[in-house]
Amino acid sequence: MPSGSSPPERTSRRDKRPTKKDRRAEARARLDSMPKLSETMLQFAKPLLDMFPQPLPIEQLRQLMVIATVAWNLPLHEQRKKPEAAAHRATFDSALAIIPPELGKILSAMLYSRLTTYANDPRIGFAEVFDDGDGHARVVATAALTDD
C-alpha cells in the first residue's frame, strides 16, 4: 500500500443487503407515497360502475366492488404465480360465463388496464363498502404489497 493512503474500507455484509426491517420500511414508504387505494379502485372500477343507473344501492355497489377487486388483484397474483391466483381466476371466469357479453368486455378491459394504465401500482387491494350513516356509500380499501 502506498504511503499516505489508507486501507480500503470494508463494507460489512449487513451494509450490502437490506434487512427485513429495511425492506418493510421501504415498502411502507412506497405505499404511503401512493394515492389512496379507495380512490384508485373507484377510478379503476368506473367503466363497470357506469353501466348501472346512479346512485347504486349499497348492496349492488358492494357486489360490483368485489368484482373490481378480483379484476384488480388477479393480474398481480398471476404475474407473481401466487397460489391464490387459481381461485381468483376461477371466480373471474365463472362470473364472465354468466354475465352479459358487454359486461364481459368491460371486465376484460379492466384486466388489461391493470396491466397497462395501472401497471406501476404494486398494491393488491381489498375494497369494502359501508353505509356512511346518511344512506350514502363509502368505499374503503386496504392496500398491501405482494411478496416478490
VEXDOVEX-24338 format. One record per residue (C-alpha): y, x, z negated. Coordinates in steps of 0.02 Angstrom, whole numbers, padded with zeros to 5 digits, always signed. Example, Ala and Ser with C-alpha at 12.3 -4.5 7.8 and 13.67 -1.06 7.14 Angstrom:
! residues 2
-00225+00615-00390;-00053+00684-00357;
***
This chain:
! residues 148
+00000+00000+00000;+00169+00074+00047;+00281+00124-00096;+00409-00003-00147;+00307-00151-00084;+00219-00270-00198;+00041-00329-00176;+00021-00489-00076;+00024-00643-00184;-00142-00727-00201;-00145-00914-00184;-00262-00996-00303;-00390-01116-00236;-00302-01257-00328;-00140-01220-00234;-00229-01237-00067;-00309-01407-00093;-00226-01560-00166;-00310-01629-00319;-00371-01807-00333;-00216-01844-00436;-00106-01769-00299;-00191-01875-00166;-00167-02032-00270;+00016-01993-00297;+00039-01961-00110;-00049-02125-00068;+00059-02219-00194;+00218-02143-00122;+00160-02190+00053;+00129-02370+00001;+00294-02382-00092;+00392-02323+00061;+00325-02461+00173;+00394-02638+00193;+00319-02770+00080;+00147-02814+00145;+00177-03001+00120;+00322-02992+00245;+00221-02884+00364;+00072-03002+00358;+00180-03155+00387;+00255-03069+00539;+00080-03019+00597;+00017-03199+00573;+00169-03279+00658;+00081-03313+00826;-00057-03403+00730;+00060-03498+00614;+00172-03550+00760;+00028-03650+00836;+00046-03781+00700;+00187-03900+00652;+00301-03829+00517;+00311-03834+00371;+00125-03810+00346;+00038-03893+00199;-00002-03757+00071;-00191-03776+00090;-00179-03756+00279;-00069-03602+00257;-00199-03531+00137;-00336-03553+00267;-00232-03476+00405;-00185-03327+00295;-00370-03296+00259;-00399-03286+00447;-00246-03174+00467;-00309-03063+00326;-00476-03041+00412;-00388-03001+00576;-00276-02876+00483;-00417-02785+00392;-00558-02792+00520;-00494-02657+00639;-00466-02535+00495;-00638-02566+00422;-00719-02545+00592;-00622-02386+00631;-00673-02311+00465;-00852-02375+00480;-00839-02464+00313;-00990-02563+00251;-00886-02722+00239;-00843-02712+00425;-01001-02807+00473;-00961-02951+00354;-00780-02959+00415;-00838-02956+00597;-00966-03094+00565;-00831-03202+00483;-00712-03171+00625;-00842-03202+00762;-00905-03362+00680;-00725-03426+00672;-00700-03383+00857;-00856-03482+00902;-00790-03646+00830;-00604-03641+00867;-00513-03695+01024;-00503-03559+01158;-00312-03547+01148;-00327-03508+00962;-00462-03380+01000;-00344-03293+01121;-00212-03281+00986;-00335-03209+00861;-00396-03082+00988;-00214-03035+01023;-00187-03014+00836;-00332-02891+00827;-00256-02796+00972;-00084-02795+00891;-00161-02724+00732;-00221-02577+00835;-00057-02556+00930;+00101-02630+00853;+00037-02608+00675;-00070-02453+00706;+00036-02344+00592;+00015-02460+00444;-00135-02391+00347;-00143-02533+00221;-00280-02658+00200;-00215-02819+00129;-00262-02971+00029;-00145-03117+00053;-00135-03263-00067;-00032-03421-00050;+00046-03501-00204;+00149-03656-00236;+00317-03595-00299;+00334-03749-00410;+00455-03836-00292;+00319-03882-00167;+00355-03730-00059;+00227-03599-00016;+00246-03418-00066;+00137-03283+00012;+00093-03135-00098;-00004-02990-00026;-00088-02848-00117;-00099-02684-00023;-00220-02540-00036;-00262-02389+00069;-00438-02369+00134;-00528-02209+00092;-00535-02099+00246;
***
